[in-house]
Amino acid sequence: MLKPVELRHKLHSLPELMYQEFETTKTLVENISEIPGIVIHRPLETGLVVEYTVNNGDYLLFRADIDALPIVEETGLPFASTNNLMHACGHDVHTSILYRFLLEVVKKKGDRNILFLFQPAEEGGGGALKMLESGVFDQFNISKAFALHVTDDYDRGTIASTPGVLFASANEIVLEFHGRQAHVAFPENGIHAFDGLMAYLSRAKKLIEPKKDTMLFGYGKIQSGTARNIIPAHAVAECTIRALNIDDSWWFIDQLKTLSKEVEKETGVKTEVIHGDPYLEVVVDKALYHKYTPVLSKDFIVIDCGSKMTGEDFGFISKKYPSFMFWLGTSTGERHGLHTPKFFPPDETIEDGFKAFWRILEGE
């Protein structure tokens, strides 16, 4: 059976994208199967739920996410990824923390029923919602749910959360612009898709101004054109909407659709607004916040960080069950940030996260 740090190193060296976490799941099942007194549930192809039942009472749900990102690692670690993917959001740490917590609960013969959720596809795949929809939790009376997220925005030894909305809803948007190709020397024969895109994004940013304190509209990937002397007939912008209230996100999507008609009328460029189902905002139950932050203060500096524009699919879980989620600070001086090639919380973070979960359990 792997030790928690050994598990972290193995997972870090073999990161897998959402819904492709087959080796990760296999590794977890192989090791957790050796733990006595538990039951493993496999409602999806990847990920698992570990059941620890000791009485007829309710259950606490603790969650970790297991998927990685398409980022090329630059940490220089001896166990760094070599497959052009990376645990650049700390999910290898989250998984190892929950594994460490599971081991200790069984060893100490804890007297609370607990479900340990090793969840796939947090990075855009909505794995939390898929787990809920699978029905695996329907047989359990879950009274509370807990999760953490590592970050080097805060120093090691710090826990940050807030009563109410901790993380924003997130809605991924694709904007497609369709014009007409022509030689750049004869612009009158073409309809410039990229010009339409620029006009559209400029106007879209102004639309959100009245709600800038509670929303953001960002775009990180834009593609257009085939050659320097050809007017592009097609352009694509991959965007995201973050909102502290999901209703604002839907309002903005309606505004984008109206804007599409206006830009088409002015430029001739046709625009498609393509969106999926958004992640819900993560809501920290106020009663749980005030119950557990004094308990965590015994070992950590606990701060109220207010709402953040980070997206997290734990929002689906927080809508169904009273929930408490928090940032776990990891920095020992570095500030690389999440989703960057050098992000690597120290191994000692595993003990920090375990201690936080254990304090919460003791607080019960």
URKA-V757376 format. One record per residue. N is the residue number from 1. RES is the residue in three letters. OMEGA is omega in degrees with one decimal (NA if undefined). D_CENTER is the distance of its C-alpha to the mean C-alpha in whole Angstrom. Layout:
BEGIN
{{N & RES & OMEGA & D_CENTER} {N & RES & OMEGA & D_CENTER}}
END
This chain:
BEGIN
{{1 & MET & -178.6 & 28} {2 & LEU & 169.3 & 26} {3 & LYS & -176.9 & 26} {4 & PRO & 179.8 & 22} {5 & VAL & 177.2 & 22} {6 & GLU & 176.2 & 24} {7 & LEU & -179.5 & 21} {8 & ARG & -177.6 & 19} {9 & HIS & 179.7 & 21} {10 & LYS & 179.2 & 21} {11 & LEU & -179.0 & 18} {12 & HIS & -178.0 & 17} {13 & SER & -177.4 & 20} {14 & LEU & -178.7 & 19} {15 & PRO & -179.1 & 15} {16 & GLU & -179.0 & 15} {17 & LEU & -177.1 & 13} {18 & MET & -178.7 & 11} {19 & TYR & 173.6 & 14} {20 & GLN & -173.5 & 16} {21 & GLU & -174.5 & 15} {22 & PHE & 179.2 & 19} {23 & GLU & 177.1 & 20} {24 & THR & 179.4 & 18} {25 & THR & 179.2 & 18} {26 & LYS & 179.1 & 22} {27 & THR & 179.5 & 22} {28 & LEU & -178.7 & 20} {29 & VAL & -179.1 & 23} {30 & GLU & -177.3 & 26} {31 & ASN & -177.6 & 25} {32 & ILE & 178.8 & 24} {33 & SER & -179.9 & 27} {34 & GLU & -177.5 & 29} {35 & ILE & -179.5 & 28} {36 & PRO & 171.5 & 31} {37 & GLY & 179.9 & 31} {38 & ILE & 174.8 & 27} {39 & VAL & -179.6 & 27} {40 & ILE & 176.0 & 24} {41 & HIS & -178.7 & 23} {42 & ARG & -176.8 & 21} {43 & PRO & 178.9 & 20} {44 & LEU & 179.6 & 18} {45 & GLU & 178.2 & 19} {46 & THR & -175.4 & 17} {47 & GLY & -179.8 & 15} {48 & LEU & 174.2 & 18} {49 & VAL & 179.1 & 18} {50 & VAL & -177.6 & 21} {51 & GLU & 173.4 & 24} {52 & TYR & -175.4 & 26} {53 & THR & -179.9 & 28} {54 & VAL & 179.7 & 31} {55 & ASN & -178.0 & 33} {56 & ASN & -176.7 & 33} {57 & GLY & -179.1 & 31} {58 & ASP & -177.1 & 27} {59 & TYR & 167.2 & 24} {60 & LEU & 178.6 & 21} {61 & LEU & 175.2 & 18} {62 & PHE & -172.5 & 16} {63 & ARG & 169.1 & 12} {64 & ALA & 176.8 & 11} {65 & ASP & -168.4 & 8} {66 & ILE & -173.8 & 10} {67 & ASP & -176.7 & 10} {68 & ALA & -172.4 & 10} {69 & LEU & 176.0 & 11} {70 & PRO & -179.4 & 14} {71 & ILE & 177.9 & 15} {72 & VAL & -173.1 & 19} {73 & GLU & 178.3 & 19} {74 & GLU & -178.1 & 21} {75 & THR & -177.3 & 21} {76 & GLY & -178.8 & 25} {77 & LEU & 177.9 & 24} {78 & PRO & 178.4 & 26} {79 & PHE & 178.5 & 24} {80 & ALA & 177.5 & 22} {81 & SER & 176.7 & 20} {82 & THR & -176.3 & 23} {83 & ASN & 179.1 & 21} {84 & ASN & 170.9 & 20} {85 & LEU & -175.9 & 16} {86 & MET & 168.4 & 14} {87 & HIS & -175.7 & 12} {88 & ALA & 176.6 & 11} {89 & CYS & 173.5 & 8} {90 & GLY & -177.8 & 10} {91 & HIS & 173.7 & 9} {92 & ASP & 177.0 & 13} {93 & VAL & 179.0 & 14} {94 & HIS & -178.5 & 12} {95 & THR & -178.9 & 14} {96 & SER & 176.2 & 17} {97 & ILE & -178.4 & 17} {98 & LEU & 176.4 & 16} {99 & TYR & 177.9 & 19} {100 & ARG & 179.5 & 21} {101 & PHE & 178.0 & 21} {102 & LEU & 179.8 & 22} {103 & LEU & -176.6 & 25} {104 & GLU & 178.3 & 26} {105 & VAL & -179.6 & 26} {106 & VAL & -179.7 & 28} {107 & LYS & -177.8 & 30} {108 & LYS & -179.9 & 31} {109 & LYS & 179.7 & 32} {110 & GLY & -174.4 & 29} {111 & ASP & 176.2 & 31} {112 & ARG & 172.9 & 28} {113 & ASN & -176.4 & 26} {114 & ILE & 169.2 & 23} {115 & LEU & 179.3 & 20} {116 & PHE & -176.2 & 18} {117 & LEU & 171.8 & 15} {118 & PHE & -165.4 & 14} {119 & GLN & 174.6 & 11} {120 & PRO & 161.2 & 11} {121 & ALA & 171.0 & 8} {122 & GLU & -173.2 & 5} {123 & GLU & 175.3 & 5} {124 & GLY & -176.0 & 7} {125 & GLY & 178.8 & 9} {126 & GLY & -178.2 & 9} {127 & GLY & 178.6 & 10} {128 & ALA & 179.1 & 10} {129 & LEU & 179.1 & 12} {130 & LYS & 177.6 & 14} {131 & MET & 178.8 & 15} {132 & LEU & -178.5 & 16} {133 & GLU & 180.0 & 18} {134 & SER & -179.2 & 20} {135 & GLY & -176.4 & 22} {136 & VAL & -177.4 & 21} {137 & PHE & -173.7 & 21} {138 & ASP & -178.5 & 24} {139 & GLN & -176.0 & 26} {140 & PHE & 173.6 & 25} {141 & ASN & -176.7 & 25} {142 & ILE & -176.5 & 22} {143 & SER & -177.3 & 23} {144 & LYS & 177.1 & 20} {145 & ALA & -175.2 & 16} {146 & PHE & 174.6 & 15} {147 & ALA & 174.1 & 11} {148 & LEU & 174.3 & 11} {149 & HIS & 179.2 & 9} {150 & VAL & 175.2 & 11} {151 & THR & 173.8 & 12} {152 & ASP & 169.1 & 16} {153 & ASP & 179.4 & 16} {154 & TYR & 179.4 & 18} {155 & ASP & 174.4 & 21} {156 & ARG & -176.1 & 21} {157 & GLY & -179.6 & 22} {158 & THR & 170.3 & 20} {159 & ILE & -177.8 & 18} {160 & ALA & 177.0 & 17} {161 & SER & 177.6 & 16} {162 & THR & 173.9 & 18} {163 & PRO & -175.8 & 19} {164 & GLY & -176.3 & 18} {165 & VAL & 176.2 & 15} {166 & LEU & -179.2 & 13} {167 & PHE & -175.9 & 10} {168 & ALA & 166.7 & 11} {169 & SER & -178.3 & 11} {170 & ALA & 179.9 & 10} {171 & ASN & -179.3 & 12} {172 & GLU & -175.5 & 13} {173 & ILE & 169.7 & 16} {174 & VAL & 176.9 & 19} {175 & LEU & 179.1 & 22} {176 & GLU & -176.8 & 25} {177 & PHE & -175.6 & 29} {178 & HIS & 178.0 & 32} {179 & GLY & 178.7 & 35} {180 & ARG & -176.2 & 38} {181 & GLN & 175.6 & 39} {182 & ALA & 174.7 & 42} {183 & HIS & -177.8 & 44} {184 & VAL & 179.0 & 43} {185 & ALA & -179.6 & 47} {186 & PHE & -175.1 & 47} {187 & PRO & -179.2 & 44} {188 & GLU & -179.7 & 46} {189 & ASN & -176.3 & 45} {190 & GLY & 170.2 & 41} {191 & ILE & -168.4 & 39} {192 & HIS & -176.6 & 36} {193 & ALA & -177.4 & 33} {194 & PHE & 173.9 & 31} {195 & ASP & 176.6 & 33} {196 & GLY & 178.1 & 32} {197 & LEU & -178.6 & 28} {198 & MET & 179.0 & 29} {199 & ALA & -178.0 & 31} {200 & TYR & -177.1 & 28} {201 & LEU & 178.0 & 25} {202 & SER & -179.7 & 28} {203 & ARG & -178.7 & 29} {204 & ALA & 179.1 & 25} {205 & LYS & 179.1 & 24} {206 & LYS & -179.9 & 27} {207 & LEU & -173.2 & 26} {208 & ILE & -177.1 & 24} {209 & GLU & -178.4 & 26} {210 & PRO & -177.9 & 27} {211 & LYS & -172.2 & 23} {212 & LYS & 179.9 & 22} {213 & ASP & -177.1 & 21} {214 & THR & -179.5 & 19} {215 & MET & 166.7 & 18} {216 & LEU & 176.0 & 17} {217 & PHE & -177.5 & 17} {218 & GLY & 176.1 & 17} {219 & TYR & -174.3 & 18} {220 & GLY & -178.6 & 17} {221 & LYS & 179.3 & 19} {222 & ILE & 178.8 & 22} {223 & GLN & 178.0 & 25} {224 & SER & 170.5 & 29} {225 & GLY & 178.3 & 32} {226 & THR & 179.4 & 34} {227 & ALA & -174.3 & 37} {228 & ARG & -176.9 & 38} {229 & ASN & 178.3 & 41} {230 & ILE & 174.5 & 39} {231 & ILE & -175.6 & 38} {232 & PRO & 178.0 & 35} {233 & ALA & -174.1 & 34} {234 & HIS & 174.6 & 31} {235 & ALA & -178.4 & 28} {236 & VAL & 173.4 & 24} {237 & ALA & 176.3 & 21} {238 & GLU & -168.2 & 18} {239 & CYS & 175.0 & 16} {240 & THR & 173.2 & 13} {241 & ILE & 174.3 & 14} {242 & ARG & -178.0 & 13} {243 & ALA & 178.0 & 15} {244 & LEU & 175.6 & 15} {245 & ASN & -175.5 & 17} {246 & ILE & 179.5 & 16} {247 & ASP & 177.2 & 20} {248 & ASP & 178.3 & 20} {249 & SER & 179.0 & 18} {250 & TRP & 176.0 & 20} {251 & TRP & -176.4 & 23} {252 & PHE & 176.9 & 22} {253 & ILE & 175.7 & 21} {254 & ASP & 177.6 & 25} {255 & GLN & 179.1 & 26} {256 & LEU & 179.0 & 25} {257 & LYS & 176.4 & 27} {258 & THR & 178.9 & 30} {259 & LEU & 179.0 & 29} {260 & SER & -179.7 & 30} {261 & LYS & -179.6 & 33} {262 & GLU & -178.7 & 34} {263 & VAL & 177.7 & 33} {264 & GLU & 179.8 & 35} {265 & LYS & -176.4 & 38} {266 & GLU & -172.2 & 38} {267 & THR & -174.8 & 37} {268 & GLY & -179.8 & 38} {269 & VAL & 178.1 & 34} {270 & LYS & -176.4 & 32} {271 & THR & 172.7 & 29} {272 & GLU & 175.0 & 26} {273 & VAL & -176.3 & 23} {274 & ILE & -179.7 & 21} {275 & HIS & 175.9 & 18} {276 & GLY & 175.3 & 16} {277 & ASP & -175.9 & 15} {278 & PRO & 165.5 & 12} {279 & TYR & 176.2 & 9} {280 & LEU & 175.7 & 11} {281 & GLU & 175.9 & 11} {282 & VAL & -178.4 & 11} {283 & VAL & 175.4 & 14} {284 & VAL & 179.1 & 16} {285 & ASP & -174.7 & 19} {286 & LYS & 179.1 & 22} {287 & ALA & 179.3 & 24} {288 & LEU & 176.9 & 22} {289 & TYR & -177.1 & 21} {290 & HIS & 176.8 & 24} {291 & LYS & -170.2 & 25} {292 & TYR & -179.5 & 23} {293 & THR & 175.1 & 23} {294 & PRO & 178.4 & 26} {295 & VAL & -179.4 & 26} {296 & LEU & -179.8 & 23} {297 & SER & 177.6 & 26} {298 & LYS & -176.6 & 28} {299 & ASP & -173.3 & 26} {300 & PHE & 165.6 & 24} {301 & ILE & -176.3 & 24} {302 & VAL & -179.6 & 22} {303 & ILE & 172.5 & 21} {304 & ASP & -173.4 & 20} {305 & CYS & -176.3 & 18} {306 & GLY & -177.8 & 18} {307 & SER & 178.8 & 15} {308 & LYS & -180.0 & 13} {309 & MET & 174.5 & 11} {310 & THR & 175.6 & 8} {311 & GLY & -175.8 & 6} {312 & GLU & -177.5 & 4} {313 & ASP & 169.6 & 6} {314 & PHE & 175.9 & 8} {315 & GLY & 177.5 & 10} {316 & PHE & 179.2 & 11} {317 & ILE & -178.5 & 13} {318 & SER & 176.3 & 14} {319 & LYS & -176.3 & 16} {320 & LYS & -176.7 & 18} {321 & TYR & 171.0 & 18} {322 & PRO & -168.4 & 19} {323 & SER & 174.5 & 16} {324 & PHE & 177.2 & 16} {325 & MET & -177.2 & 12} {326 & PHE & 169.5 & 13} {327 & TRP & 172.1 & 12} {328 & LEU & -178.5 & 14} {329 & GLY & -176.7 & 16} {330 & THR & -169.1 & 17} {331 & SER & 169.7 & 20} {332 & THR & -179.4 & 23} {333 & GLY & -179.4 & 24} {334 & GLU & 176.8 & 22} {335 & ARG & -178.8 & 19} {336 & HIS & -179.4 & 18} {337 & GLY & 177.4 & 14} {338 & LEU & 175.8 & 11} {339 & HIS & 175.7 & 11} {340 & THR & -171.7 & 14} {341 & PRO & -177.4 & 17} {342 & LYS & -177.1 & 18} {343 & PHE & 178.9 & 15} {344 & PHE & 175.2 & 17} {345 & PRO & -179.6 & 17} {346 & PRO & -179.6 & 20} {347 & ASP & -179.5 & 21} {348 & GLU & 177.7 & 22} {349 & THR & 178.7 & 19} {350 & ILE & 178.9 & 19} {351 & GLU & 177.7 & 22} {352 & ASP & -179.3 & 20} {353 & GLY & 176.4 & 17} {354 & PHE & -178.9 & 20} {355 & LYS & 179.1 & 22} {356 & ALA & 178.0 & 20} {357 & PHE & -178.8 & 19} {358 & TRP & 176.8 & 23} {359 & ARG & 178.3 & 24} {360 & ILE & 179.0 & 22} {361 & LEU & 176.9 & 24} {362 & GLU & 180.0 & 27} {363 & GLY & 176.5 & 27} {364 & GLU & NA & 27}}
END
